[in-house]
Amino acid sequence: MKKLIVLVASIFVLQACDDGDITLESFNFDTVSIQECPDNNLIFKINGDEMLLINIPEASFTNEETPDGNPRTVNINSTNQIIYRIYSGTVTSSNICTTIPSATPIVKNEWNATGGTIEIITDALYASDGITITGYNHNIKFVNVNFSGSSNSFSFTEYNFGNYETDL
């Protein structure tokens, strides 16, 4: 009798644990460099068939150092965007930067940031003489960013997007 009860209870537990095929999304662009479109404000990272794109005003990357502990902040909204996409094949910068993007690969899934901030810490880059400024490094970090897609959502408390360099 005990074996029958254990068997019935086991079947019940296994049936009750159906996750409903929930897919949690995340991304990892740590090993890829930031790229930019020369004719607009888009900066992005590509990792195979994935792309992480930031669309914020160029003025967010002011060539002026930020004081220690006081990063420049940009609030995420309909104008200041972070977009994560998965394509049907390998994506390149020409899929993003051209006036008329190619038809392939196509976007399979897209998640848009719906809240949070982008923090930018800017430091000067110096020539070998240690005096002459040659450009600026902008360290970009996402803070409390929520991503929402058609089938699910996910968020990051902090995510280091990386370093973006600008010339004088």
Sequence and secondary structure as in RCSB ss.txt:
>XXXX:A:sequence
MKKLIVLVASIFVLQACDDGDITLESFNFDTVSIQECPDNNLIFKINGDEMLLINIPEASFTNEETPDGNPRTVN
INSTNQIIYRIYSGTVTSSNICTTIPSATPIVKNEWNATGGTIEIITDALYASDGITITGYNHNIKFVNVNFSGS
SNSFSFTEYNFGNYETDL
>XXXX:A:secstr
 HHHHHHHHHHHHHHHT  TT        TTS  EE TTSSEEEEEETTEEEEEE  GGGG SS   TT  EEEE
 SSSSEEEEEEESS   THHHHSSS  S S EEEEEEEEEEEEEEEEEEEE TTSSSEEEEEEEEEEEEEEEEES
S EEEEEEEEEEEEEEE 
